[in-house]
Structure formats: structure tokens, C-alpha cells
Amino acid sequence: MSAAPRPLLSVADGVMLICGMVIGAGIFKAPSVVAGNSGSGAEFIFAWILGGAVSLCGALVYAELSSRYPETGGEYAFLARAWGSGAAFVFAWSRMTVIQTGAIAAVAFVFGDYASQIVPLGSHGSAIYAALGVVALTAVNVVGTMQSKTLQKIMQVLLFAGLAFIAVGGFLAAGPTKATAPGGPGGSFGLAMIFVLLTYGGWNEAAYLAGEVKDARRNMLRVLVGGILIVTAVYLVVNLGYLAALGLEGMKSSKAVAADVVRAVAGDIGAVLVSLIVCLAAATTMNAAIFTGARTTYALGRDFAFFARLGAWRETGSTPANALLLQGAIALGLVAASSITPDGFTAMVAYTSPVFWSFFLLTGLTLFVFRRRTTEPPPFRVPLYPIVPAAFVLACGYMLYSSINYVRFAVEFGVPVLTGLAIMLAGVPLYLVTRR
């Protein structure tokens, strides 16, 4: 009998993986942009609360989907059941070549940028560190599920400690003037929400763990909702610390809010400390993305003979080793390609965003399909149906529009965006070939 995924993950493991996937470099990059498009401190904080609410709506949708079909493969399994094998294949192909591998490469560049601040390696130091990060974390995941989840727990605890230090530092550095300084004229609240929701992105990765979570039909709700609530609380505390230390105007003019906050407490040595914290955040996100991303590729290989080798599950370590190795190779290729662009992180965000939000929207719509087709109630049902899933679908549609509309005003994003969309569409003829 061939090996298969085993339920080794507890609720705490799943929550840790969600936190690791969501809480990454975004919390160190996005707040200044959000502040620049907020008219007041209250509006700034409201944007982060709203981001948590939208993510919670999505988590509830995914909780019902996961309770209906608790399988390793996540959105791949949902799309296959709702829209057919063709949609699922194109999604898995896009996730393998664009969405997940692009996200891993993007975060790897953040890791590389900050690692280069600690120990410079020359003009291509960021790309070198990014490649080393991909290789090292892929190797840990190939060794085994238990090793990768243990590493995730350790890094997550250290990251929470680092974020707590920054937040406390912000409150300690706060002065009466800074804490109460009024904001200037606000920019686009819609643009602020784009960056807020990008910073919250990643919670959906928990759906790929459903086949490995103990008692998944009951516990996936706890994993998804618990993870989102913890992330929202962490983001609020950290942003309140930023606001207390710098004020809204100070955040608007800051290029690195976390560094400025820590510098106010610890001086220039704080810059090195922040670099270490950001490297830790990026490594945590990369590890979670590598862990969950290979599960879709495994599902693709399990269902299509053309990719059969990717559907092999290695009993030793309980891990999809072949899928992990291919995913790592593609991510390394994207790191190499992005290293010749002005900014590797920006190029990867442009490469992945339209494709990601297209399938996120399509997955949200699957809930309406399942509700119409089946009368038997699942173990968990989304409350306030259809308001909650409709709100989530509308948010996905807005993000898809924004990601495409945004690149119209940034010519340098054109090539990565078109490349990502072209690779996604290449999955259609490939499906027609592999189906035979």
C-alpha cells in the first residue's frame, strides 16, 4: 500500500502555521503606506480592524469548505468538486509555477535584503541570501513534517517576542506630542486596504493541512478562526506601538517604521536588531509557505498521471518529498530571474497578485455551489449565510481589480504581471494534453 498523509498536526500546530504564514515582512513594510493613505490615527487603526474582519469572513468560508472536504490539497480539492478537474488543474499548475513559488521567492528577497544589512555579500547579496534561505528551509521540510513543524514553533515564538519588543518599545518611546499628533489629509482608503489585506494574506494556507490535522472536521474551524484572531490582535498591538512612538505623520514619512521605533529606544544598534527580527519573520513565512505549497503539487501528481512522481508521499518523515524538491527548484529559478530586476520583492508581488486573487475569488464562489448542490448539512456552516461569504467574494473581486488597476500606473510592473498571467493560461492547453 502506498504511503499517504497522516493526521499529525494538532490545533496548536495549525494555528502556529497560520501565524507563520501571515505574520511576515508585511507588518514591517505596509504600515507606513497605510498611514500615508489614512486621514487620522483612528482611521489607520480601523483599517487594520477591517482587514481582520474581512479575513475572518474568509476563514469562516474556508472552515465550512474544509469541514465538507477535509483533504490535503485545499483549494485544489474545492475547485475540482465545484468547477471540475480542468479548473483544479489550472489552479494547481498556477500555484506551482506562479502563486506559491512566487510568494516564496518574494519573501526570500525580504530575507535577503535584511540579511545583507547584517553581513553584506556584495551587489547580489540579497539574491544569494534568498537562494540560501529557499534551499535550507526546503531541506528541512524534505527531512520530515515533524522537523518542519518544530522549527515553525521555535521561529514563531521568537518572532512574537521580537514583535512584542517593538510594540513595547513604541509605547516607551511615545511622548505626549507624538502620541496625539493629528494626521494630515488622507489619501486613498482603498489603497490602504490593499496593503492591509496583503499583510493579512496567507491564512487560507491552513486549508492545505486539512488532511493532516487531527479530527479535521471539527478542528479546522478552531485552526482558521483562532489563527485569524491571534494575527489581528498582534497587528493591532504592533500598529498601536508604531502610532504611539511616531504619530501618524511620523509613520507617513518613515521608510522603515520598525527600525525608527527601535532606534528611538536602543539607538543605532536597534537597526541591527530589527534586521534580525525581519529575517526571522521572513524565514517563518517561507517555512510555512514551503510546507503548505507542496501539498497542492502532491494533490496534482496524485490525480494526473503526467505528474505522477509528484504524487508520491514518502513514508519516512511523512512528507511529499518530490513535490517539495520541484517547488524549491522553481522558487530558485524565480529568485534568479528577479535578481536582474530593480527590486526582486516588487517584481514577485506583481508576478503573483492578479493570478492569486483570481483563484481566491473562484474558491469563494465554490461555497455557493456546494450549498446549492447538497442538502446534507456539513459539520460546520458559515453563520449569516449568504452575507458573510458574499462579503468575502466582493473583497476578493475588489483586490483583483486593484491589483490589475494598480499596475496600469506602474509600467515596470507590466512584464511580471503579463508573465504570470501567461504562465497561468498555459495551464489550459497543458490540461488538454495531460487529460489524455
Secondary structure by P-SEA (a helix, b strand, c coil): ccccccccccaaaaaaaaaaacccccccccaaaaaaacccaaaaaaaaaaaaaaaaaaaaaaaaaaaacccccaaaaaaaacccaaaaaaaaaaaaccaaaaaaaaaaaaaaaaaaaacccccaaaaaaaaaaaaaaaaaaaacaaaaaaaaaaaaaaaaaaaaaaaaaaaaacccccccccccccccaaaaaaaaaaaacccccccccccccccccccaaaaaaaaaaaaaaaaaaaaaaaaaaccaaaaaacccaaaaaaaaccccaaaaaaaaaaaaaaaaaaaaaaaaaaaaaaaaaacccccccccccccccccaaaaaaaaaaaaaaaaaaacccccaaaaaaaacaaaaaaaaaaaaaaaaaaaacccccccccccaaaaaaaaaaaaaaaaaaaaaaaacccccaaaaaaaaaaaaaaaaaaaaaaac
